[in-house]
């Protein structure tokens, strides 16, 4: 099953290495600049304060009713909350090949995932309305790429719906390529092809050969490099890229890199039990009870 799961990631890694095109929108795109209200919402997500983060996004969305990014951010809040509950962004998950390559055990929370899908539907509808006016609208392209990528993650990791995951990866790939063509400084976009390259590169040679079509073989080193672009210069997804890169570093037995990234995350987000717990693990320290997330299955 997991071979099919990660086949759906293959199409995402055909992003261009670099684009020199300039953006075509005269108006700043909130998804691609720092908006204080949105940044505050994402910071709350990284502190595992998911309802509070979604409240920030909803408040901003109410004042920007025609912008899709608010709804997509709300969806991210639900997905991050489910990932947190399932322990996806932990070393226990990443260092266990069965889970890392096969997804969660059991099923996700049905109510939480319904809210996730509803918010995605709202965000997509708003983004597509913007594309009717400007087919190269960076805000719409980013929102659609992020929406498709998140739904593919949910399908692959949480639902294990392989064909649906493949369809969403195709969709995410197309929107992301269009985005980077018009907005080369959209550094948040690089986390997706980076993680896909890393995961495919983690498979055995025999299984990777099954995925060797379209000229993409999967490359762990390249994958970490691309995630590193978001970790270095990303905006809303920079901390997400850092935790992914840190956990990948642990798999690759690069403790110094993991310590550096997790140290930065705990310093920036001292209220995050996730980052504090992972930093304690990589430093070989005991994890205080108060640092264990309340909903952790571990």
Buried (B, 14 or more C-beta within 10 A) or exposed (E): EBBBBBBBBBBBBBBEEEBEEEBEBEEEBBBBEEBEBBEBBBBBBBBBBBEBBBBBBBBBBEEBEEBBBBBBBBBBBBBBBBBBBBBBBBBBBBEEEEBBBBBBEEEBBEEBBEBBBBBBEBBBEBBEEBBEEBEBBBBBBBBBBBBBBBBBBBBBBBBBBBEBBBBBBBBBBBBBBBBBBBBBBBBBBBBBBBBBBBBBBBBEEEBBEEBEEEEBBBBBEBBBBBBBBBBEEBBBBBBBBBBBBBBBBBBBEBEEBBBBBBBBBBEBBEEBBBBBBBBBBBEEEEBEEEBBBEEBEE
